[in-house]
Amino acid sequence: MVFSKHTDAKVNFLSFLWHALFLALAKNFMDVNTIIPTMLMNAGGSTTDLGILTAIMIGGASFMQIVFAGFLFKKVFKKKYLLIGIYLRVSALLGLGFLLSQAGTMPALYVISSIYILISIFSFSGAFANIPYTDILGKSIIGDARKNFFVTRQIIVSVGILVSAILVRYLVRQYEYPQNYTVLFTSASMLLLVATIGFWMIREKPTNFNGSGIDLLSVFTAFKKMFEEDRNLRYYTLLINSTGIGLTLVPFYISLAKERLGLTAEAVGNFLLFQIIGMIVSNILWRLLVKNGTYKSVIRTYAVIGSLLPILALLFSTNKTIYPFIFLLSGFNISAYQIAVPGILLEISREQNRALYTALSGAGSFFTILFPLIAGVLISAVGYPFVFGISIVITATSILFVNQLNCKNRIENK
């Protein structure tokens, strides 16, 4: 059956939004900043354990894209690989649900080790899926429709995560540990499965290499060549490392709260809800900034907020009334990152090399792996102020890196 390009573009636009909606509904059930860190802490994990888990979820997942890129790069059609990655994520979430249902009868070491394994599968399969996702999105939604998509997606996501945040807040308080997490992860797996319907609907066109695709005699040689020749890519790599530090710090706000305020189910639900409210409210600001300029303004605002957050967290870490507002501001930054970072990647890459650029940018996020590992150990040894101080300096440098990026005239309009 033959469809017009206009019809295909419309179907794909709606298909990606369908996935975004149900992913948003699922996201809070498996939130990497609040739910998963709290689960680990309740299972008996330390700040060192939290650092390892954060490194896996945020930095490690991005780094693994370099492993998958060589396999996926030359695939003309990538839809089936996208679906494989999603199904692995669904399986990992079901595994976590089953693990937590039995956690009360298992040694803490076994539970924590199993969490590491299942979260690794969940995170790495997400990295695998992200390469075909970015490639298909980039060649399906082009020109002015791209900015419209990112902003529209963020609005839909905000509504979805607000609904799920209220539900998650109720479920966390309704059940005791570990039953509450069993319900959360099982529900997340079902919602993620429904989200894949959107990908089944996508009408993928073949990737057009135009005979100019990079000769992959060696994937790493291709990476090295791209990194040396593309100034934008070098600064983008520095950018994702510096901005990524702000995201890796959020789970440690949970451990700080546990240490100084206690960590009740009600508090966790409130942290999550405040984070979601921050994401929704900030979308008004990001919409204006993106509409009137580039993604650079969003990153600059991210850097300012990200530099203030650790200071505010330390100042109000013993105030139960004010401390939840730390997560309100973290919601601002999470939303900013989700809009600006992938948007910049699409603007500095092209259809022929987008899969490799996605992988290389992920592989370049080495410091977002290293920092939480070091932070978890240092917090135990010297405390939060020293680690938070380092993060402030690194996050602030993202302003310098984003100013060096040239995002003009790089969007494909054909």
Steps between C-alpha positions, in 0.01 A plus 500: 500500500643836398462812714587859422795660674260739671292212636808311616634807678168554679474135605858500627448825690198351679674166552792659683255701712308181589822342623591817688166505683511142628870520575420808709229309685750221570796719582410595857444135590871448427639850559881491511524805726258403778331159476798281405747669741244472782444134418875441527528687829206304644669178391800592716716677244767758595605821323769293328233262370296800391799638312545172314132482409493864385809440285323207335170680445630832371862483384532130427188484288629780278847350476363165381376663183850476355480121534174485307575764235721282281221245472219748442666771292475340154149362551280665239190419707530517878143464625526135604811574706316779675226254596752243624651758733160595639399137561820444698413800716152359561652165603744666742217691668297182540811341652533785749134464593548130571825560690340756729204272566747252651740752656373446854627141498837567335836621637562870435819425303310277259226759452749782435704285258185401311396866481836581341450229235140586414563875494798438271279306257236772522748784447717338232203385293380860517838607358459241224151629418606865507718467190220383265254732679714808428569389143134432418386820670761705316398377153127494575448847648699774328518876455275722709294198609793386712492788747122472508532131579744544788293768667169317438652178628618670815152640566341156453769343715437756773130418514572126500758513775281723716221242486740215573676696776173534688433129454853399601481723807182317601640151434826560688301601808226239456732197520797417720849425370563286295141448374473862389799464267365172363183683397697791355737299281233260377279793403792672327568193287137487381491870413828473314360209302200711395740778399655271236176514301620841385815346354301231321307780326813676371549499123876496484677612187843354421801694617649687205878471512539664156808292444680716754461299815810464713708198405482282806811290455524572867226658709756654729694642208180661377434643843853637521471660157167664579623627833811654343319660207184632663556785744131497590520138605795566730324783679176302513687219675632747757150640535328170578767419758467832679120509491477131587663561838193694610278201423725248676482709818122482540493146650743620767241757609299192599783356710554844658133509594520153652799598709367831631122483472411134487344346191133414541275381219314830524823697454600298192158556345526873568850520350377334183190719477702821547744385233217446253342837578837661429521326164151617402538861612842534335364391162347847461845652532670247271229545236569874488876455488491240222239690298700824504845355454702180528543233763803687634291727723343195662843357581619830648198510732561136588857583603390781732235291675728196513770706672257631762329171582782337704537816711126512570492128579765542768341815643155344540592136562355512852180685408215263413285782369747656257707198392238364252549818296848369413321243286278770351814668364648166395185455292589823319839360410382153401251656259763738361742214439238285328412780258837658426751216491326277240396810308859615467609151392247498217617842386871418485455159333364383165299201384808317374689516829236551768524147643876538545468849645247370750733219599809719519325760710397223736847353509634844573300526821779327688501748786133436576604142571804588705354782707221311684740214575747741657224705662353199678837417657595861579169575668563212739855623563484881507131589477260672262639860486826404328329285235227754438763772460673306224169453318430874510827582323452234231135587432584869461752422225218381273433866419849524349453188290154582365622844391750327270237294315386599152142381459410729208389361166549141607134393502401292201219671315462257216 
